Amino acid sequence: MSETIATIDDTELDTVAGGVRINMSQLSPAERFIVQHESGGSTTAKNPTSTAFGLGQLLIANRRHYLGANANTTDPTLQLKAFRAYVHDRYGNANRAEAFWQKHHWY
């Protein structure tokens, strides 16, 4: 007797985990580059060796700074807002952040 096992794709897995994959077309090319390399667009992406989490892989201190009590949110709108604020504060714009990422492989 063979048993059929259902499978789910990455987007369904993210949804089950309480997150989503964002539509990358809403991002500028530089933002898209960073988010794709950092999280693949997943709001539940976690770095196993740091506190980096979410779309922009912001560390917990930065998430607390930009999101306050929502620091661990999987809401894509809030994560994108925090990502953009961080990029603006640290680099001035996403193009500069991407250039830094390209040189150092982190931002």
N, C-alpha and C positions, 0 to 999 in steps of 0.2 A: 504494500500500500504506500503510494507516494503522497507526500503532503506538499501543498503549495504554500509558499511563504510570500507574503506581500512585502514589497519594497517601497520606499519613499525616496524622493529626490532631495537634494540639499535645501531647496526652498521649503519643502514640506517639513523637513527636519528643523529648520530655523523657526518655522511657525509653531511647531510642537514645543520647542524650547522657549517660546514666548517672544521670539524675535521675528524679523522679516529681512528679506533682501530688498534693497532699495532699487528703484529704477534709476540707473546711472545717467540716463539722458538728461536728468534735471541738474546735473553738475557741470561746471565748466570743465574744459579738457584737463586743466591742471588739477582740479579737485578730483576728477574721475581717476586720474593717474594715481594720486595718493591713496584714495579710498580703495581702489582695486588692489594695489600692492599691500596695503595695510590689513584689510579685512575681507576683500572680495565683495564688498557691499553688504556684509552680514552685520546686523545689529547685535548679534550675540557672539561675535568673534572674540576670543580670549587669547592672550599671550600666556603660555604656560610658565614663563620665567620672569614675569613682571606683573604689575597691576593694570597693564594696558587692556582696554576693553572697547568693543563697539566699532562703529564705522571708521573713525579716525584713530582708533587705538590710543585714546588719551589715557594717561596715567590717572590713578585715583585722585591725586591732589588737583590735577587740572579739571577732572570731572566735577569734583566738589566745588572748585572755584567757579566754573561756568554753569553748573547745573544745580548746585546746592543740594537740597534734600532728594533731588532726582538723579543723583550721581550714578546710580546703577540702572537707570532706565534702558529699556530696549526700544523705546519710541523713536522711530527714525527722524521725525521732525525735530525733537529735542536734541538728539545726537548730532544731527547736521548743523543745528544752530550752534552748539558747543564747538564742534569742529571748525566752523567758519570763524567763530570768535577767537579761538586759539590761533588759527592761521593768521588772522588779521593782527592780533596782538604781538605775535612772535616774529612774523615775517613781513607784515604789511599787506601782502596779497598772496593768492594761491600760486601764481607763477613763480614767485621767489621761494615759496615753500617747496614746490616741485623741483626747482633747481638745486636746492639744498638736499632734497631726498636723492636726486640723481647722483650727487657727489658723494653722499655719506651713507645712503641706503637706510636712512631713518630721517625723521624730521622733528 
